Amino acid sequence: MKHYPILLPAGLSFVLLTGCASLSSDGGLNDVSRLTQERIGQPAGFSRGANNDQQVSALLAQTLTPETAVQIALLNSPALKFTFAELGVSESEFVQAGRMRNPSLGFGRIRGGSETEIDRSVMFDIAGLLTLPARSRIEQRRFEQAKLRAAAQAVQLAADTRRAYFMAVAAAQSASFAEQVRGATEASSELAEKMSKAGNWSKLDQARERAFYQDALTQLARSRHEAVATREQLIRLLGLSGEQQGFVLPDRLPDLPPQPQEMNNAEAQALSQRLDMLAARRDTEATADALGLTRSTGFINVFDAGYANKSSTGLPRENGYQVTFELPIFDWGSAKVARAQAQYMQSVHRAADTAVRARSEVREAYSSYRTTYEIARNYRDEVVPLRKKISDEVLLRYNGMLASVFELLADSREQLNSVNTAIETQRDFWIADTRLQAAVNGGSANETRMTP
């Protein structure tokens, strides 16, 4: 046999391609940081396996703000670190797709009487070499998709953290006002009891004031529990434990912005930059490439070739080549192609469904944003000042002996209740603002919600 040099390019290609495929130093986290930072509007530096305890402690030493809460969550969340570990798995699959299968070495020795026959062969995966660019391109898109999913998790974590922050601050503020309401009703109840004993107050009015006091106690207990529950939810999202849980929240929520933001093509913006939309597009592209590869390899997907030689006792060495390929006798690949076509159509319909949901979620989030802004502004500019004016008038009437002390106390309770409702409307606005930003920049909460 003759030696055929056709195998030399295959061997050189194997060496060169293997040398080019390697793991990155950051594992894709730099791209995830960039995608996250563009959508949350603040730095989001990630590093694999980094110890962030000192940075987290420095942030916790200050009064917590929405921005510092998000920063702590991005640095410290175990759920997010789990996602980054999955990103490493995807990168390893991408790198592996860029490498050929190792060559196989064959050796055989047959001895009969005084004669010995030795066969040697080195086989290369030619089918793998020919399909390597397509396989590498598919896994690269899968890796890009994994980075988009990781960034979506980070953006959703930021949104969940901001929402939990506003809930915790509002609950603590409401608990403080509930304490004031309790104090007012307690004073009213004690006064009613004294006046009833003196014969200046009816049993019905005394019972009514006592009922107000008991309702205030119940509301105070609920408010205190809500403050604890919302703070614990924030603690889970921040990934805190031990002494770290003693962070300080501000006494009140941030003020409303002077004007609400306009929609300004938010639907188009969501379709172009929502991370779940980008991931759906990458999935469709990768599935289309996989469909093309399946069609190409559906008939024959095993094709090995390599160098072979043979030595026999008393005879010159024989050199040549050996080819192995799959005979499509039982399986012509039609089922694999049909499966790949169905998967491609799945990805197409999934992308279309994601686009429909993205538009709808943006419209719904913007409606909630504008509604809660108008309600919160109305309470700030109209209801609370009007309640204060009424209270001032009642106080003047009381000073002029035209109103009783119980009218004054009842009006004080109403004023405190209106302030407490104003806190809730302000909280609802900031939560709606957070949801709007997530709907435009992040993705569907149903798909990317972090588990605290």
C-alpha positions in Angstrom: 0.0 0.0 0.0 1.0 3.6 -0.5 0.9 6.4 2.1 -1.7 9.0 1.2 -0.8 12.6 2.3 -4.5 13.6 2.5 -4.4 12.9 6.2 -1.8 15.5 7.0 -4.1 18.5 6.6 -6.6 16.8 8.9 -4.0 16.3 11.6 -2.7 19.9 11.3 -6.3 21.2 11.5 -6.9 19.1 14.6 -3.8 20.6 16.3 -4.6 24.2 15.3 -8.3 24.1 16.2 -7.6 22.4 19.6 -5.1 25.1 20.4 -7.5 27.9 19.6 -10.3 26.8 21.9 -9.8 27.8 25.5 -11.7 29.0 28.6 -11.9 32.8 29.1 -10.4 34.4 32.2 -13.7 36.0 33.4 -16.1 33.2 32.4 -18.4 35.7 30.6 -19.0 37.8 33.7 -17.7 41.0 32.1 -20.5 40.8 29.5 -23.1 40.0 32.2 -21.9 43.0 34.2 -22.2 45.3 31.1 -25.6 44.0 30.2 -26.8 44.4 33.8 -25.3 47.9 34.3 -26.9 49.2 31.1 -30.3 48.2 32.5 -30.2 49.1 36.2 -28.4 52.4 35.8 -25.7 51.7 38.4 -22.4 49.7 38.5 -22.7 45.9 38.6 -19.3 44.4 38.9 -19.2 40.7 39.2 -16.2 38.4 39.8 -16.2 34.6 40.1 -15.3 33.4 43.5 -14.5 36.8 44.9 -14.8 37.6 48.6 -17.0 40.7 48.9 -17.4 40.7 52.7 -15.5 43.9 53.3 -17.4 45.8 50.6 -20.7 44.5 51.8 -19.8 45.5 55.4 -18.9 49.0 54.3 -22.2 49.5 52.5 -24.2 48.1 55.5 -22.5 50.6 57.8 -24.4 53.4 56.1 -28.2 54.1 56.1 -29.5 51.8 53.3 -30.7 53.4 50.0 -32.3 51.6 47.1 -29.0 51.8 45.2 -26.8 50.4 48.0 -29.4 47.7 48.6 -29.2 46.6 45.0 -25.4 46.7 45.1 -25.3 44.5 48.2 -27.7 42.0 46.6 -25.6 41.8 43.4 -22.5 41.2 45.5 -23.9 38.8 48.0 -26.9 36.9 46.7 -26.3 33.1 46.8 -29.0 32.6 44.2 -27.2 34.9 41.8 -23.9 33.1 42.4 -25.7 29.8 41.6 -26.6 31.3 38.2 -23.0 32.4 37.5 -21.9 28.8 38.2 -24.3 27.7 35.5 -22.7 30.2 33.2 -19.4 28.4 33.6 -21.1 25.2 32.5 -22.3 26.8 29.4 -18.9 28.3 28.6 -17.2 24.9 29.0 -19.7 23.4 26.5 -18.9 26.1 24.1 -15.2 25.5 24.4 -15.7 21.8 24.1 -17.6 22.3 20.9 -14.6 24.0 19.4 -12.4 21.0 19.9 -12.1 17.9 17.8 -12.5 14.4 19.3 -9.2 12.9 20.3 -7.7 10.6 17.6 -8.0 6.9 18.3 -4.9 4.6 18.2 -5.4 1.1 17.0 -2.8 -1.7 17.5 -3.2 -5.4 16.7 -0.7 -8.3 16.9 -1.4 -11.8 15.5 1.0 -14.7 15.8 0.8 -18.0 14.0 3.6 -20.5 14.1 6.8 -18.6 13.2 5.0 -15.6 11.6 3.8 -12.5 13.4 1.5 -9.8 11.9 1.2 -6.3 13.5 -1.4 -3.7 12.5 -1.2 -0.1 13.6 -3.6 2.8 12.8 -4.3 6.4 13.9 -7.9 7.5 13.2 -9.2 11.1 13.1 -12.9 12.2 13.3 -13.3 13.7 9.9 -17.0 14.2 10.3 -16.3 16.1 13.5 -13.7 18.2 11.7 -16.1 19.1 8.9 -18.9 20.0 11.3 -16.7 21.7 13.9 -17.4 25.3 12.7 -21.2 24.8 12.8 -21.1 23.1 16.2 -18.9 25.8 17.6 -21.2 28.5 16.2 -24.2 26.8 17.8 -22.6 26.5 21.2 -21.3 30.1 21.0 -24.9 31.3 20.6 -25.9 29.1 23.4 -23.2 30.7 25.6 -24.4 34.1 24.6 -27.9 33.0 25.5 -26.7 31.8 28.9 -25.1 35.3 29.5 -28.3 36.9 28.7 -30.2 34.7 31.1 -27.6 35.4 33.8 -28.0 39.2 33.2 -31.8 38.8 33.3 -31.5 37.1 36.7 -29.3 40.0 37.9 -31.7 42.6 36.6 -34.6 40.8 38.2 -32.8 40.5 41.5 -32.2 44.3 41.4 -35.9 44.9 40.8 -36.9 42.5 43.5 -34.5 44.1 45.9 -35.8 47.6 45.2 -39.4 46.4 45.6 -38.5 44.7 48.9 -36.6 47.9 50.0 -39.6 50.1 49.5 -41.9 47.6 51.2 -39.7 47.5 54.2 -39.3 51.3 54.5 -43.0 51.8 54.1 -43.9 49.1 56.6 -41.6 50.6 59.2 -43.0 54.1 58.6 -46.6 52.7 58.9 -45.7 50.9 62.1 -44.5 54.3 63.5 -47.8 56.0 62.6 -49.8 53.0 64.0 -48.0 53.7 67.3 -49.2 57.3 67.2 -52.8 56.2 66.4 -52.6 53.7 69.3 -51.5 56.6 71.6 -54.4 58.8 70.5 -57.0 56.1 70.9 -55.6 55.1 74.3 -55.9 58.6 75.6 -59.4 58.9 74.2 -60.4 55.5 75.8 -59.0 56.5 79.2 -60.7 59.9 79.1 -64.0 58.3 78.1 -63.8 55.9 81.0 -63.2 58.7 83.6 -66.0 60.8 82.2 -68.3 57.7 82.2 -67.6 57.2 85.9 -68.3 60.8 86.6 -71.6 60.5 84.8 -70.7 62.9 82.0 -70.4 60.2 79.2 -72.8 57.5 78.1 -72.0 53.8 78.2 -72.4 53.6 74.4 -69.9 56.3 73.7 -67.5 54.8 76.2 -67.8 51.4 74.5 -67.3 53.0 71.1 -64.0 54.7 72.2 -62.9 51.4 73.8 -63.6 49.6 70.5 -61.5 52.2 68.7 -58.6 51.6 71.1 -58.8 47.8 70.6 -58.9 48.2 66.8 -55.8 50.4 67.1 -54.0 47.7 69.1 -54.8 45.2 66.4 -53.6 47.4 63.6 -50.4 48.1 65.5 -49.7 44.4 65.9 -50.3 43.9 62.2 -48.1 46.8 61.3 -45.3 45.6 63.5 -45.5 42.1 61.9 -45.5 43.6 58.4 -42.4 45.6 59.2 -40.7 42.4 60.4 -41.9 40.3 57.4 -40.8 42.9 54.8 -37.5 43.4 56.4 -36.9 39.7 56.5 -37.7 39.5 52.8 -35.2 42.2 52.1 -32.6 40.3 54.2 -33.1 37.2 52.1 -32.6 39.0 48.9 -29.5 40.7 50.3 -28.1 37.3 51.4 -27.4 38.6 54.9 -26.9 36.7 58.2 -25.7 37.3 61.7 -24.7 40.8 62.6 -25.3 41.9 59.1 -29.0 41.9 59.7 -28.8 45.0 61.9 -28.7 47.5 58.9 -30.5 50.8 59.2 -33.3 51.9 57.0 -34.4 55.5 56.5 -37.3 56.9 58.4 -39.4 57.6 55.3 -39.8 56.8 51.6 -38.2 59.0 48.9 -40.2 61.9 47.6 -42.2 61.6 44.4 -40.5 62.9 41.3 -41.7 66.4 40.1 -43.3 64.9 37.0 -44.0 61.3 35.8 -42.0 60.0 32.9 -43.7 59.6 29.5 -43.9 56.3 27.7 -42.0 57.4 24.5 -42.0 54.2 22.5 -41.4 52.0 25.6 -42.8 49.0 23.7 -40.3 49.3 20.9 -37.6 49.8 23.5 -38.6 46.7 25.3 -38.5 44.6 22.1 -35.0 45.9 21.3 -33.3 45.6 24.8 -35.4 43.3 27.0 -33.1 40.4 28.0 -35.7 37.7 27.5 -36.3 39.0 24.0 -32.6 38.9 23.2 -32.3 35.4 24.6 -35.3 34.2 22.5 -33.6 35.6 19.4 -30.3 33.8 20.3 -32.2 30.6 20.9 -34.0 30.8 17.5 -30.6 31.5 15.7 -28.9 28.6 17.5 -31.8 26.3 16.8 -31.8 27.2 13.1 -28.1 26.4 13.0 -28.7 23.1 14.7 -31.4 22.3 12.2 -29.0 22.9 9.4 -26.3 20.7 11.0 -28.9 17.9 11.6 -29.9 18.0 8.0 -26.2 17.8 6.9 -25.4 14.9 9.2 -28.7 13.1 9.1 -27.6 10.7 6.4 -24.0 10.0 7.6 -22.7 11.4 10.9 -19.8 9.0 11.5 -16.8 9.4 9.2 -13.4 8.5 10.5 -10.2 8.3 8.5 -6.6 7.8 9.4 -3.1 6.4 8.7 -2.6 2.6 8.9 0.4 0.3 8.5 0.9 -3.4 8.6 4.0 -5.5 9.4 4.4 -9.2 8.7 7.3 -11.5 9.4 9.7 -11.6 6.4 7.7 -9.0 4.5 8.2 -5.3 4.0 6.0 -2.9 6.0 2.8 -1.9 4.2 1.5 1.6 4.6 -1.9 3.1 3.7 -5.1 4.6 5.1 -8.3 3.4 6.7 -11.8 4.9 6.4 -14.8 4.1 8.6 -18.3 5.5 8.0 -21.8 4.7 9.0 -24.0 2.7 6.6 -27.5 4.3 6.6 -29.4 1.0 6.4 -31.7 1.1 9.4 -31.7 4.8 10.2 -31.8 7.4 7.4 -31.9 10.3 9.8 -35.5 11.4 9.0 -36.6 11.3 12.6 -33.7 13.4 13.8 -34.4 16.0 11.1 -38.1 16.0 12.0 -37.2 16.5 15.7 -34.9 19.4 14.8 -37.5 21.0 12.7 -40.1 20.8 15.5 -37.6 22.3 17.9 -36.9 25.2 15.5 -40.6 25.9 15.3 -40.8 25.8 19.1 -38.2 28.4 19.3 -39.9 30.6 16.7 -43.3 30.4 18.5 -41.6 31.0 21.9 -39.9 34.2 20.5 -43.3 35.4 19.2 -45.0 34.7 22.5 -42.2 36.6 24.3 -42.7 39.6 22.1 -46.5 39.6 22.7 -46.0 39.4 26.5 -43.3 42.0 26.4 -45.6 44.6 24.8 -48.5 43.8 27.1 -46.4 43.9 30.2 -44.9 47.3 29.3 -48.4 48.7 28.7 -49.7 47.3 32.0 -46.7 48.5 34.0 -47.0 52.0 32.5 -50.7 52.1 33.4 -49.9 51.1 37.0 -47.0 53.7 37.1 -49.2 56.6 36.0 -52.2 55.6 38.1 -50.1 55.2 41.3 -48.3 58.5 40.6 -51.6 60.4 40.3 -53.0 58.8 43.4 -49.9 59.5 45.5 -49.6 63.1 44.2 -53.3 63.6 45.1 -52.8 62.4 48.6 -49.6 64.5 48.9 -51.1 67.7 47.5 -54.8 67.5 48.3 -55.9 64.9 50.9 -53.2 65.3 53.6 -53.2 69.1 53.4 -57.0 69.1 53.6 -57.0 66.8 56.6 -54.5 69.1 58.3 -56.7 72.1 57.6 -59.7 70.3 59.1 -57.7 69.3 62.1 -56.6 72.9 62.6 -60.2 74.1 62.4 -61.3 71.5 64.9 -58.5 72.6 67.2 -59.7 76.2 67.0 -63.3 75.1 67.8 -62.0 73.1 70.7 -60.0 76.1 72.0 -63.2 78.1 71.7 -65.1 75.4 73.6 -67.2 74.7 70.5 -65.9 71.1 70.1 -65.3 68.4 72.6 -62.1 66.7 73.4 -63.4 63.5 71.7 -64.1 65.3 68.5 -60.5 66.5 68.6 -59.1 63.0 69.3 -61.3 61.5 66.6 -60.1 64.1 64.1 -56.5 63.3 65.0 -57.1 59.7 64.3 -58.5 60.5 60.9 -55.5 62.7 60.1 -53.1 59.9 61.1 -55.1 57.4 59.0 -54.9 59.7 55.9 -51.1 60.1 56.4 -50.8 56.3 56.7 -52.7 55.9 53.4 -50.4 58.5 51.8 -47.5 56.4 52.8 -49.0 53.3 51.2 -49.8 55.2 47.9 -46.2 56.6 47.9 -44.9 53.0 48.4 -47.2 51.7 45.6 -45.7 54.3 43.2 -42.1 53.3 43.8 -43.0 49.7 43.4 -44.8 50.5 40.1 -41.8 52.5 39.0 -39.6 49.5 39.7 -41.9 47.2 37.7 -42.0 49.5 34.7 -38.2 49.6 34.6 -38.1 45.8 34.8 -40.7 45.5 32.1 -38.8 47.7 29.7 -35.2 46.5 30.4 -35.3 43.1 32.1 -37.8 40.4 31.2 -40.8 38.5 32.4 -40.9 38.2 36.2 -42.5 34.8 35.7 -39.4 33.4 34.0 -36.6 35.3 35.8 -37.8 35.7 39.4 -35.1 35.0 41.9 -35.8 32.7 44.8 -34.9 34.5 48.0 
